[in-house]
Amino acid sequence: MDYKTFIATSCEMALAGVDPNTSPLLDIEMVAESLVPTIFQQVALSYVGDPQAESLLRRTHTITMSGGTGTLPDEALTSCKYGASIASSTDVTVAQTQTLIPFWPDFIQPRNNLQLQLNYWTIKGDDALYYLAPQEEFPGTFAGDLELTIASVPGIPALESATLDVPGEVLSDLQSALSKALMGQMTK
């Protein structure tokens, strides 16, 4: 479904049974578009904690690393790091021996001989990916691109005619949430 159809359908759902000429939302499509970022975030966050639901939101992001660190895109749901993975298009061992170290103090500790054979990575805060290649201690020196696959807030297309890149199950939840918000029934 393209973005324009998504907005129009959500508006129709919100106005079902109401005369659009007497609705207080005369510019309902403009209101709907202003609500989309909030609705997309809200629906994505409602999936957190359910591994099956989170898997519907998994997207791969290319992260440019310098000195072992890179900036995460805003749409990455860092609370879903336990279901995330890293890979490299130039080194298959990154994906094969990756190890998420979820806690920052554990990540910066010196590694033992076995740990030095693994690719360590962590997410610090909501915006930084840190990576240590094998035989490397903190702070890292890796420079290059890593692919981070993690649950993410659905992207809003730049063009109205662009297709929303979400599975059908997510699309129906997005439409339902947007139509409810337009009716003044925003949910948690």
ZADO-1210 file (C-alpha; in nm, 4 decimals, padded with zeros to 6 digits):
<atoms>
<atom x="00.0000" y="00.0000" z="00.0000" code="MET" pos="1"/>
<atom x="00.1383" y="00.3413" z="-00.0852" code="ASP" pos="2"/>
<atom x="00.1595" y="00.6203" z="00.1721" code="TYR" pos="3"/>
<atom x="-00.1184" y="00.8315" z="00.0152" code="LYS" pos="4"/>
<atom x="-00.3594" y="00.5362" z="00.0210" code="THR" pos="5"/>
<atom x="-00.2588" y="00.4592" z="00.3805" code="PHE" pos="6"/>
<atom x="-00.3489" y="00.8156" z="00.4887" code="ILE" pos="7"/>
<atom x="-00.6739" y="00.8195" z="00.2892" code="ALA" pos="8"/>
<atom x="-00.7866" y="00.4792" z="00.4197" code="THR" pos="9"/>
<atom x="-00.7080" y="00.5737" z="00.7813" code="SER" pos="10"/>
<atom x="-00.9074" y="00.8954" z="00.7392" code="CYS" pos="11"/>
<atom x="-01.2015" y="00.7046" z="00.5929" code="GLU" pos="12"/>
<atom x="-01.1906" y="00.4632" z="00.8862" code="MET" pos="13"/>
<atom x="-01.1934" y="00.7559" z="01.1310" code="ALA" pos="14"/>
<atom x="-01.4862" y="00.9252" z="00.9567" code="LEU" pos="15"/>
<atom x="-01.6969" y="00.6123" z="00.9086" code="ALA" pos="16"/>
<atom x="-02.0584" y="00.7063" z="00.9713" code="GLY" pos="17"/>
<atom x="-01.9801" y="01.0796" z="01.0029" code="VAL" pos="18"/>
<atom x="-02.0659" y="01.3438" z="00.7458" code="ASP" pos="19"/>
<atom x="-01.7204" y="01.4714" z="00.6418" code="PRO" pos="20"/>
<atom x="-01.8707" y="01.8150" z="00.5658" code="ASN" pos="21"/>
<atom x="-01.9772" y="01.8598" z="00.9286" code="THR" pos="22"/>
<atom x="-01.6711" y="01.7000" z="01.0851" code="SER" pos="23"/>
<atom x="-01.4541" y="01.9296" z="01.2963" code="PRO" pos="24"/>
<atom x="-01.1611" y="01.7739" z="01.1090" code="LEU" pos="25"/>
<atom x="-01.2043" y="01.9458" z="00.7726" code="LEU" pos="26"/>
<atom x="-00.8346" y="01.9031" z="00.6940" code="ASP" pos="27"/>
<atom x="-00.8267" y="01.5500" z="00.8268" code="ILE" pos="28"/>
<atom x="-00.5535" y="01.4323" z="00.5888" code="GLU" pos="29"/>
<atom x="-00.3194" y="01.7085" z="00.7053" code="MET" pos="30"/>
<atom x="-00.3964" y="01.6193" z="01.0677" code="VAL" pos="31"/>
<atom x="-00.3373" y="01.2510" z="00.9885" code="ALA" pos="32"/>
<atom x="00.0027" y="01.3233" z="00.8338" code="GLU" pos="33"/>
<atom x="00.1050" y="01.5246" z="01.1398" code="SER" pos="34"/>
<atom x="00.0139" y="01.2288" z="01.3640" code="LEU" pos="35"/>
<atom x="00.1963" y="00.9627" z="01.1598" code="VAL" pos="36"/>
<atom x="00.5412" y="00.9906" z="01.3283" code="PRO" pos="37"/>
<atom x="00.3834" y="00.9578" z="01.6734" code="THR" pos="38"/>
<atom x="00.1587" y="00.6702" z="01.5668" code="ILE" pos="39"/>
<atom x="00.4430" y="00.4796" z="01.4008" code="PHE" pos="40"/>
<atom x="00.6552" y="00.5173" z="01.7160" code="GLN" pos="41"/>
<atom x="00.3641" y="00.4192" z="01.9422" code="GLN" pos="42"/>
<atom x="00.2796" y="00.1048" z="01.7448" code="VAL" pos="43"/>
<atom x="00.6465" y="00.0009" z="01.7233" code="ALA" pos="44"/>
<atom x="00.6897" y="00.0426" z="02.0990" code="LEU" pos="45"/>
<atom x="00.3772" y="-00.1664" z="02.1600" code="SER" pos="46"/>
<atom x="00.5603" y="-00.4571" z="01.9907" code="TYR" pos="47"/>
<atom x="00.8594" y="-00.4389" z="02.2275" code="VAL" pos="48"/>
<atom x="00.8864" y="-00.7413" z="02.4545" code="GLY" pos="49"/>
<atom x="00.7132" y="-00.9801" z="02.2150" code="ASP" pos="50"/>
<atom x="00.9853" y="-01.1526" z="02.0073" code="PRO" pos="51"/>
<atom x="00.7420" y="-01.2545" z="01.7315" code="GLN" pos="52"/>
<atom x="00.6039" y="-00.9025" z="01.7014" code="ALA" pos="53"/>
<atom x="00.9514" y="-00.7483" z="01.7174" code="GLU" pos="54"/>
<atom x="01.0599" y="-00.9701" z="01.4287" code="SER" pos="55"/>
<atom x="00.7996" y="-00.7984" z="01.2078" code="LEU" pos="56"/>
<atom x="00.9843" y="-00.4695" z="01.2611" code="LEU" pos="57"/>
<atom x="01.3391" y="-00.5969" z="01.1944" code="ARG" pos="58"/>
<atom x="01.5296" y="-00.3819" z="00.9467" code="ARG" pos="59"/>
<atom x="01.8947" y="-00.3781" z="00.8468" code="THR" pos="60"/>
<atom x="02.0796" y="-00.0489" z="00.8846" code="HIS" pos="61"/>
<atom x="02.4282" y="00.0241" z="00.7556" code="THR" pos="62"/>
<atom x="02.6299" y="00.1830" z="01.0347" code="ILE" pos="63"/>
<atom x="02.9525" y="00.3604" z="00.9421" code="THR" pos="64"/>
<atom x="03.2055" y="00.2904" z="01.2138" code="MET" pos="65"/>
<atom x="03.5116" y="00.4931" z="01.3059" code="SER" pos="66"/>
<atom x="03.7343" y="00.4135" z="01.6015" code="GLY" pos="67"/>
<atom x="03.5058" y="00.1236" z="01.6901" code="GLY" pos="68"/>
<atom x="03.1946" y="00.3387" z="01.7249" code="THR" pos="69"/>
<atom x="02.9062" y="00.4432" z="01.5024" code="GLY" pos="70"/>
<atom x="02.5840" y="00.6398" z="01.5295" code="THR" pos="71"/>
<atom x="02.2545" y="00.4514" z="01.5219" code="LEU" pos="72"/>
<atom x="01.9614" y="00.5794" z="01.3176" code="PRO" pos="73"/>
<atom x="01.6773" y="00.7357" z="01.5167" code="ASP" pos="74"/>
<atom x="01.4329" y="00.4649" z="01.4101" code="GLU" pos="75"/>
<atom x="01.6332" y="00.1793" z="01.5692" code="ALA" pos="76"/>
<atom x="01.4575" y="00.0462" z="01.8806" code="LEU" pos="77"/>
<atom x="01.7575" y="00.0024" z="02.1086" code="THR" pos="78"/>
<atom x="01.5427" y="-00.1680" z="02.3732" code="SER" pos="79"/>
<atom x="01.5272" y="-00.4600" z="02.1264" code="CYS" pos="80"/>
<atom x="01.9042" y="-00.5130" z="02.1210" code="LYS" pos="81"/>
<atom x="01.8700" y="-00.8700" z="02.2510" code="TYR" pos="82"/>
<atom x="01.7068" y="-00.9702" z="01.9228" code="GLY" pos="83"/>
<atom x="01.9527" y="-00.7717" z="01.7108" code="ALA" pos="84"/>
<atom x="02.2554" y="-00.8911" z="01.5159" code="SER" pos="85"/>
<atom x="02.5525" y="-00.7469" z="01.3316" code="ILE" pos="86"/>
<atom x="02.7216" y="-00.8512" z="01.0095" code="ALA" pos="87"/>
<atom x="02.9766" y="-00.7250" z="00.7614" code="SER" pos="88"/>
<atom x="02.9584" y="-00.7532" z="00.3847" code="SER" pos="89"/>
<atom x="03.3374" y="-00.7882" z="00.3734" code="THR" pos="90"/>
<atom x="03.3966" y="-01.0288" z="00.6649" code="ASP" pos="91"/>
<atom x="03.1626" y="-01.3228" z="00.7289" code="VAL" pos="92"/>
<atom x="03.3271" y="-01.3960" z="01.0654" code="THR" pos="93"/>
<atom x="03.1650" y="-01.0838" z="01.2103" code="VAL" pos="94"/>
<atom x="02.8225" y="-01.2499" z="01.1957" code="ALA" pos="95"/>
<atom x="02.9587" y="-01.5948" z="01.2826" code="GLN" pos="96"/>
<atom x="03.1346" y="-01.4934" z="01.6040" code="THR" pos="97"/>
<atom x="02.9349" y="-01.1904" z="01.7161" code="GLN" pos="98"/>
<atom x="02.8649" y="-01.1496" z="02.0832" code="THR" pos="99"/>
<atom x="02.6308" y="-00.8873" z="02.2233" code="LEU" pos="100"/>
<atom x="02.7624" y="-00.7539" z="02.5519" code="ILE" pos="101"/>
<atom x="02.4521" y="-00.5786" z="02.6837" code="PRO" pos="102"/>
<atom x="02.6072" y="-00.3922" z="02.9755" code="PHE" pos="103"/>
<atom x="02.8564" y="-00.1121" z="02.9176" code="TRP" pos="104"/>
<atom x="03.0820" y="-00.1914" z="03.2190" code="PRO" pos="105"/>
<atom x="03.1207" y="-00.5485" z="03.0903" code="ASP" pos="106"/>
<atom x="03.2021" y="-00.4247" z="02.7391" code="PHE" pos="107"/>
<atom x="03.4906" y="-00.2007" z="02.8458" code="ILE" pos="108"/>
<atom x="03.6531" y="-00.4615" z="03.0751" code="GLN" pos="109"/>
<atom x="03.9726" y="-00.6326" z="02.9544" code="PRO" pos="110"/>
<atom x="03.8894" y="-00.9565" z="02.7695" code="ARG" pos="111"/>
<atom x="04.0345" y="-01.3020" z="02.8420" code="ASN" pos="112"/>
<atom x="04.1899" y="-01.5282" z="02.5752" code="ASN" pos="113"/>
<atom x="03.8607" y="-01.6894" z="02.4719" code="LEU" pos="114"/>
<atom x="03.6774" y="-01.3568" z="02.4601" code="GLN" pos="115"/>
<atom x="03.9519" y="-01.2076" z="02.2421" code="LEU" pos="116"/>
<atom x="03.8513" y="-01.4517" z="01.9673" code="GLN" pos="117"/>
<atom x="03.5010" y="-01.3035" z="01.9411" code="LEU" pos="118"/>
<atom x="03.3491" y="-00.9962" z="01.7808" code="ASN" pos="119"/>
<atom x="03.2068" y="-00.7933" z="02.0700" code="TYR" pos="120"/>
<atom x="02.9400" y="-00.5300" z="02.0237" code="TRP" pos="121"/>
<atom x="02.7092" y="-00.3239" z="02.2388" code="THR" pos="122"/>
<atom x="02.4625" y="-00.0392" z="02.2198" code="ILE" pos="123"/>
<atom x="02.5284" y="00.2490" z="02.4554" code="LYS" pos="124"/>
<atom x="02.2367" y="00.4787" z="02.5230" code="GLY" pos="125"/>
<atom x="01.9968" y="00.5228" z="02.2343" code="ASP" pos="126"/>
<atom x="02.2375" y="00.6312" z="01.9676" code="ASP" pos="127"/>
<atom x="02.5775" y="00.4573" z="01.9711" code="ALA" pos="128"/>
<atom x="02.6962" y="00.1187" z="01.8471" code="LEU" pos="129"/>
<atom x="03.0362" y="00.0040" z="01.9758" code="TYR" pos="130"/>
<atom x="03.2335" y="-00.2792" z="01.8198" code="TYR" pos="131"/>
<atom x="03.5529" y="-00.4652" z="01.9100" code="LEU" pos="132"/>
<atom x="03.7093" y="-00.6948" z="01.6512" code="ALA" pos="133"/>
<atom x="03.8901" y="-01.0114" z="01.7629" code="PRO" pos="134"/>
<atom x="04.2162" y="-00.9431" z="01.9473" code="GLN" pos="135"/>
<atom x="04.1058" y="-00.5855" z="02.0132" code="GLU" pos="136"/>
<atom x="04.0571" y="-00.4201" z="02.3517" code="GLU" pos="137"/>
<atom x="03.8477" y="-00.1146" z="02.4339" code="PHE" pos="138"/>
<atom x="03.8591" y="00.1452" z="02.2854" code="PRO" pos="139"/>
<atom x="03.8280" y="-00.0131" z="01.9442" code="GLY" pos="140"/>
<atom x="03.9929" y="00.0920" z="01.6209" code="THR" pos="141"/>
<atom x="03.7561" y="-00.0646" z="01.3664" code="PHE" pos="142"/>
<atom x="03.6676" y="00.1577" z="01.0727" code="ALA" pos="143"/>
<atom x="03.4217" y="00.0516" z="00.8053" code="GLY" pos="144"/>
<atom x="03.0573" y="-00.0416" z="00.7656" code="ASP" pos="145"/>
<atom x="02.8627" y="-00.2859" z="00.9809" code="LEU" pos="146"/>
<atom x="02.5104" y="-00.4052" z="00.9122" code="GLU" pos="147"/>
<atom x="02.2902" y="-00.3870" z="01.2227" code="LEU" pos="148"/>
<atom x="01.9627" y="-00.5777" z="01.2005" code="THR" pos="149"/>
<atom x="01.7278" y="-00.4588" z="01.4749" code="ILE" pos="150"/>
<atom x="01.3588" y="-00.3887" z="01.5315" code="ALA" pos="151"/>
<atom x="01.2901" y="-00.0380" z="01.4054" code="SER" pos="152"/>
<atom x="01.0108" y="00.2145" z="01.3860" code="VAL" pos="153"/>
<atom x="00.8589" y="00.1903" z="01.0363" code="PRO" pos="154"/>
<atom x="00.9932" y="00.4544" z="00.8018" code="GLY" pos="155"/>
<atom x="00.7739" y="00.7274" z="00.6603" code="ILE" pos="156"/>
<atom x="00.8140" y="00.7380" z="00.2817" code="PRO" pos="157"/>
<atom x="00.9489" y="01.0596" z="00.1328" code="ALA" pos="158"/>
<atom x="00.6973" y="01.0424" z="-00.1522" code="LEU" pos="159"/>
<atom x="00.3215" y="00.9923" z="-00.1279" code="GLU" pos="160"/>
<atom x="00.3395" y="00.7332" z="-00.4043" code="SER" pos="161"/>
<atom x="00.6086" y="00.5278" z="-00.2255" code="ALA" pos="162"/>
<atom x="00.5083" y="00.1972" z="-00.0710" code="THR" pos="163"/>
<atom x="00.5064" y="00.1595" z="00.3055" code="LEU" pos="164"/>
<atom x="00.7723" y="-00.1008" z="00.3844" code="ASP" pos="165"/>
<atom x="00.5875" y="-00.2947" z="00.6566" code="VAL" pos="166"/>
<atom x="00.4256" y="-00.6393" z="00.6770" code="PRO" pos="167"/>
<atom x="00.0460" y="-00.6571" z="00.6549" code="GLY" pos="168"/>
<atom x="00.0074" y="-00.7271" z="01.0275" code="GLU" pos="169"/>
<atom x="00.1932" y="-00.4064" z="01.1128" code="VAL" pos="170"/>
<atom x="00.0100" y="-00.2054" z="00.8467" code="LEU" pos="171"/>
<atom x="-00.3293" y="-00.2943" z="00.9932" code="SER" pos="172"/>
<atom x="-00.2112" y="-00.1930" z="01.3418" code="ASP" pos="173"/>
<atom x="-00.0779" y="00.1372" z="01.2038" code="LEU" pos="174"/>
<atom x="-00.4066" y="00.2111" z="01.0253" code="GLN" pos="175"/>
<atom x="-00.6143" y="00.1228" z="01.3285" code="SER" pos="176"/>
<atom x="-00.4019" y="00.3392" z="01.5600" code="ALA" pos="177"/>
<atom x="-00.4085" y="00.6355" z="01.3217" code="LEU" pos="178"/>
<atom x="-00.7853" y="00.6183" z="01.2703" code="SER" pos="179"/>
<atom x="-00.8372" y="00.5968" z="01.6486" code="LYS" pos="180"/>
<atom x="-00.6087" y="00.8943" z="01.7030" code="ALA" pos="181"/>
<atom x="-00.8068" y="01.0928" z="01.4464" code="LEU" pos="182"/>
<atom x="-01.1260" y="01.0070" z="01.6377" code="MET" pos="183"/>
<atom x="-00.9631" y="01.1292" z="01.9570" code="GLY" pos="184"/>
<atom x="-00.9115" y="00.7828" z="02.1008" code="GLN" pos="185"/>
<atom x="-00.5302" y="00.7710" z="02.1164" code="MET" pos="186"/>
<atom x="-00.4192" y="00.4553" z="02.2941" code="THR" pos="187"/>
<atom x="-00.1110" y="00.3788" z="02.5003" code="LYS" pos="188"/>
</atoms>
